[in-house]
Each structure stands twice: as structure tokens, then as C-alpha cells.
């Protein structure tokens, strides 16, 4: 199983090893045969940087931005090398370029709605990186940069995405943003009963997450926007309290009517 945590460890390893960037490469150690093959395949992208590549990246592992990610899928631990497999290079009719990966992602959104989950992809047209937490990204930035560590807010990323073929694991179990279905609709109804104004569309989006975070903060819970057991129990408790209060008010009104 490929996980977000595994992906983060993989790109951290690439950063520590000083991987370079050569367009079309997939994480192998760059040699003359690979360079000539990529030059024939991508003459425009390679030729203008050939001198720089020869001076800086020969004999080192190299990958372009999206292939840094795909090298995690292709990595053969026994060979200590990536082995190309088209199954991770194409989904349906869509090649998994940076833009193709964003297109086929089932969970994604504008960058200002990105949850704090390591291993998410960050994207702008033509480029992709990996969020590693604490406001930092590892990306294979370009021929003259290689694999580098950058600040999330300084690179103009426009969207985030759950990278296809990655299973996103967190340390906390529970319903969270990106979920859909009846359970989400019930959560939205409960939050609305307690004062929220959500559309009950059964889609756990940023507004539902924000409403849940507010409820958690108002009730002394960790405001992480995840419906875990503790948060669910608090929701039930507050709903029961509200019903009791409403019944008390109705009882008082009935007493007044009876007396007058």
C-alpha cells in the first residue's frame, strides 16, 4: 500500500541525497545513455540545459517534478532503483503529468482550503510538489534547482490534491474533509441544529470543516475538524441539552397559558 507517510519519507530521502532535475527522468542515476535517450525524447527541454546538466547532475539521481512522486510508486527496494510501470503513469486516458495528476485527483481544492495533512500534492499549472507539514514543501523545482525544500506560501501554489494511488493515513481516526455520504449529512444536520447554517449536501467540504472546528473550539475540544468519538459524544450531549432546554421553555409557556 502506498501511503502519504511513505511518500513524504521518499521525497525527504531524495532531498537528503541531493537529487537533481532532468526533464523526463524518473529517479535513476543519470548516465550518458539516459541523458541521450531523454534528449532524443525531449529535445527542447534538454538541449538548452545540457551543459548545466552535465556539470551538475551527471552521476546523481534525477527526476522531474511529477516523476519525483511517481518514483515512489516505481521504487524497487531490491534493486534500489525505480522500475517504470505504466500502471502508475496513466489513469484511464489521462497521463499522469503534473496537470494530469491534478485532473484525476478525486479530492482537491483551492490552496487556501488545504487541510494540515502531510503528503498532499500542491499544484499550479505545469508543476507539482509534496507538502511535508509545518508549511513546507519538497519539490523537484527545475533543472537549475533540483529537489529542494520550499515554503508553501512563497511558491504560488494554486491548489492542493490527494495524489492518485496514495492512501491518506492520519494518526486520528474519524470523519473528515473529503468524505461524502449519509454520515456527513447527519453531521451537517446536527451542526445546523446547534446554530450552523450549512447546506446539508452530504459533502464534507471546507464550510462543514469550519463549522465543526468552531463547535470543537466552543466546547473545549481540539479544533482539528475531525469527527472522532469524543467530538461525536459532545455533539450528542449538546443536542440533548438543547432539547431539554426547549422542553423546559415549552413547559413554562404551557403553565402560563393554563394559569391565565
C-alpha positions as CSV (number, residue, x, y, z in Angstrom):
1,X,0.0,0.0,0.0
2,X,1.3,3.4,-0.9
3,X,0.6,6.0,1.8
4,X,1.1,9.7,2.4
5,X,3.6,9.0,5.1
6,X,5.6,6.7,2.8
7,X,5.6,9.4,0.1
8,X,6.9,12.0,2.5
9,X,9.7,9.7,3.6
10,X,10.6,9.1,0.0
11,X,10.8,12.7,-1.0
12,X,12.7,13.5,2.2
13,X,15.2,10.8,1.1
14,X,15.5,12.4,-2.3
15,X,16.1,15.8,-0.7
16,X,18.8,14.4,1.6
17,X,20.5,12.6,-1.3
18,X,20.6,15.8,-3.4
19,X,18.6,14.6,-6.4
20,X,18.7,16.7,-9.4
21,X,16.2,17.7,-12.1
22,X,16.3,16.5,-15.7
23,X,13.1,16.6,-17.6
24,X,11.5,13.1,-18.1
25,X,13.8,11.3,-15.7
26,X,12.3,9.0,-13.0
27,X,14.9,8.8,-10.2
28,X,17.7,6.7,-11.8
29,X,21.3,7.7,-11.5
30,X,21.9,9.9,-14.6
31,X,24.4,8.5,-17.1
32,X,25.2,9.2,-20.7
33,X,22.7,6.6,-22.1
34,X,19.8,8.1,-20.0
35,X,20.7,11.6,-21.0
36,X,20.9,10.8,-24.7
37,X,17.6,9.0,-24.5
38,X,15.9,11.9,-22.8
39,X,17.5,14.4,-25.2
40,X,16.0,12.4,-28.1
41,X,12.6,12.2,-26.4
42,X,12.5,15.8,-25.2
43,X,15.0,17.8,-27.3
44,X,13.6,21.3,-26.4
45,X,13.6,20.7,-22.7
46,X,17.0,19.0,-22.5
47,X,19.2,20.7,-25.2
48,X,19.1,24.2,-23.8
49,X,20.2,22.9,-20.3
50,X,22.6,20.2,-21.5
51,X,25.8,22.0,-20.4
52,X,24.3,22.7,-16.9
53,X,23.1,19.1,-16.6
54,X,26.5,17.7,-17.5
55,X,28.2,19.9,-15.0
56,X,25.8,19.4,-12.1
57,X,23.6,16.3,-12.4
58,X,25.7,13.5,-14.1
59,X,26.2,10.6,-11.7
60,X,23.3,11.7,-9.4
61,X,19.7,10.6,-9.2
62,X,17.4,12.9,-11.1
63,X,13.7,13.3,-11.6
64,X,11.3,16.0,-12.8
65,X,8.5,17.3,-10.6
66,X,5.9,14.7,-11.2
67,X,8.3,11.8,-11.6
68,X,9.7,12.6,-8.1
69,X,6.3,11.5,-6.9
70,X,5.9,8.6,-9.3
71,X,9.4,7.3,-8.4
72,X,7.8,6.4,-5.0
73,X,5.4,4.1,-6.8
74,X,8.1,2.6,-9.1
75,X,10.8,2.1,-6.4
76,X,12.2,-1.4,-6.3
77,X,13.8,-1.9,-2.9
78,X,15.8,-5.0,-4.0
79,X,17.3,-3.1,-7.0
80,X,17.4,0.2,-5.0
81,X,16.2,1.8,-8.2
82,X,12.9,2.8,-9.8
83,X,11.4,0.4,-12.3
84,X,8.9,2.0,-14.8
85,X,5.4,0.7,-14.7
86,X,2.7,2.3,-16.9
87,X,0.1,1.5,-14.3
88,X,1.2,4.5,-12.3
89,X,1.9,6.7,-15.3
90,X,-1.6,6.6,-16.8
91,X,-5.1,6.6,-15.2
92,X,-7.8,5.8,-17.8
93,X,-6.9,8.0,-20.8
94,X,-5.0,10.6,-18.7
95,X,-1.3,10.6,-18.5
96,X,-0.1,11.4,-15.0
97,X,1.8,14.6,-15.8
98,X,1.6,17.4,-13.1
99,X,-1.7,18.6,-14.7
100,X,-2.9,15.1,-15.4
101,X,-2.4,14.1,-11.8
102,X,-4.4,17.1,-10.6
103,X,-7.1,16.3,-13.2
104,X,-7.6,12.7,-12.0
105,X,-7.4,13.5,-8.3
106,X,-10.8,12.8,-6.6
107,X,-10.1,15.1,-3.6
108,X,-8.7,18.6,-4.2
109,X,-9.4,22.2,-3.7
110,X,-8.0,25.8,-3.7
111,X,-4.8,26.2,-1.8
112,X,-6.4,28.3,0.9
113,X,-8.6,25.4,1.9
114,X,-5.8,22.9,2.3
115,X,-6.0,20.7,5.4
116,X,-3.0,20.0,7.5
117,X,-2.3,16.6,6.1
118,X,1.2,15.5,5.1
119,X,1.7,14.0,1.7
120,X,-0.8,16.1,-0.1
121,X,0.1,17.4,-3.5
122,X,0.4,21.1,-4.2
123,X,-0.1,22.3,-7.7
124,X,-0.1,25.1,-10.1
125,X,-0.4,24.7,-13.9
126,X,2.5,22.6,-15.1
127,X,4.1,21.9,-11.7
128,X,3.5,19.8,-8.6
129,X,5.2,19.3,-5.2
130,X,4.6,17.4,-2.0
131,X,3.5,19.0,1.3
132,X,5.5,17.6,4.2
133,X,3.9,19.6,7.0
134,X,4.7,22.7,9.0
135,X,4.2,24.9,6.0
136,X,7.0,23.2,3.9
137,X,7.1,21.6,0.5
138,X,9.6,19.3,-1.2
139,X,9.6,19.7,-4.9
140,X,11.8,18.9,-7.9
141,X,11.7,22.6,-8.9
142,X,13.6,22.8,-12.1
143,X,16.9,22.0,-13.9
144,X,18.9,24.7,-12.1
145,X,17.4,23.8,-8.7
146,X,16.9,20.0,-8.4
147,X,15.0,18.7,-5.4
148,X,14.6,21.4,-2.9
149,X,12.7,22.4,0.3
150,X,10.5,25.4,-0.1
151,X,7.9,27.4,1.9
152,X,4.3,26.6,1.0
153,X,3.3,30.3,0.9
154,X,6.1,31.5,-1.2
155,X,5.7,29.5,-4.4
156,X,2.4,30.5,-5.9
157,X,0.6,27.1,-5.5
158,X,-3.0,27.5,-6.5
159,X,-4.5,24.1,-5.4
160,X,-3.9,21.0,-3.2
161,X,-4.9,17.5,-4.0
162,X,-4.9,13.9,-2.7
163,X,-2.4,12.3,-5.1
164,X,-4.0,9.4,-7.0
165,X,-2.9,5.9,-5.8
166,X,-1.9,7.2,-2.4
167,X,-3.8,6.1,0.7
168,X,-4.0,9.0,3.2
169,X,-3.5,7.9,6.7
170,X,-3.6,10.2,9.8
171,X,-2.9,9.5,13.4
172,X,-6.5,10.2,14.3
173,X,-9.5,8.2,13.1
174,X,-12.8,9.9,12.2
175,X,-14.9,11.6,9.6
176,X,-13.0,14.4,7.9
177,X,-13.0,16.7,5.0
178,X,-13.3,14.9,1.6
179,X,-15.8,12.4,3.0
180,X,-19.2,12.1,1.4
181,X,-22.5,10.3,2.2
182,X,-25.2,9.9,4.8
183,X,-22.8,10.2,7.8
184,X,-21.8,13.6,6.5
185,X,-25.4,14.7,6.0
186,X,-26.2,13.7,9.6
187,X,-23.2,15.7,10.9
188,X,-24.4,18.7,8.9
189,X,-27.9,18.4,10.3
190,X,-26.5,18.2,13.9
191,X,-24.4,21.2,13.4
192,X,-27.3,23.1,11.9
193,X,-29.4,22.2,14.9
194,X,-26.8,23.8,17.1
195,X,-26.7,27.0,15.1
196,X,-24.7,26.4,12.0
197,X,-26.1,27.3,8.6
198,X,-24.7,24.5,6.4
199,X,-26.2,23.2,3.2
200,X,-26.9,19.5,4.0
201,X,-25.4,18.2,0.8
202,X,-23.6,15.2,2.4
203,X,-20.3,16.6,1.2
204,X,-17.7,17.3,3.9
205,X,-16.2,20.4,2.4
206,X,-14.4,23.4,3.9
207,X,-17.6,25.0,5.3
208,X,-18.5,21.8,7.2
209,X,-15.0,21.5,8.5
210,X,-15.0,25.2,9.7
211,X,-18.4,24.7,11.4
212,X,-17.1,21.5,13.1
213,X,-13.9,23.3,14.2
214,X,-16.0,26.1,15.7
215,X,-18.1,23.6,17.6
216,X,-15.0,21.9,18.9
217,X,-13.3,25.2,20.0
218,X,-16.5,26.4,21.7
219,X,-16.7,23.2,23.7
220,X,-13.0,22.9,24.8
221,X,-12.1,20.2,22.2
222,X,-9.1,20.1,19.8
223,X,-10.3,22.1,16.9
224,X,-9.0,19.8,14.1
225,X,-12.2,19.5,12.1
226,X,-12.3,15.7,12.5
227,X,-15.5,14.0,13.8
228,X,-13.9,11.5,16.2
229,X,-15.6,9.6,19.0
230,X,-15.1,12.4,21.6
231,X,-16.5,15.1,19.3
232,X,-19.4,12.9,18.3
233,X,-20.2,12.3,22.0
234,X,-20.1,16.1,22.7
235,X,-22.4,16.7,19.8
236,X,-24.9,14.3,21.2
237,X,-24.6,15.8,24.7
238,X,-25.2,19.4,23.4
239,X,-28.2,18.3,21.3
240,X,-29.8,16.6,24.3
241,X,-29.2,19.7,26.4
242,X,-30.8,21.8,23.8
243,X,-33.8,19.6,23.6
244,X,-34.2,19.6,27.4
245,X,-33.9,23.4,27.4
246,X,-36.6,23.7,24.7
247,X,-38.9,21.3,26.6
248,X,-38.4,23.4,29.7
249,X,-39.4,26.6,27.9
250,X,-42.4,24.9,26.3
251,X,-43.5,23.6,29.8
252,X,-43.2,27.1,31.2
253,X,-45.3,28.5,28.4
254,X,-47.9,25.8,29.0
255,X,-48.0,26.7,32.7
256,X,-48.6,30.4,31.9
257,X,-51.4,29.6,29.4
258,X,-53.1,27.3,32.0
259,X,-52.8,30.0,34.7
260,X,-54.2,32.7,32.5
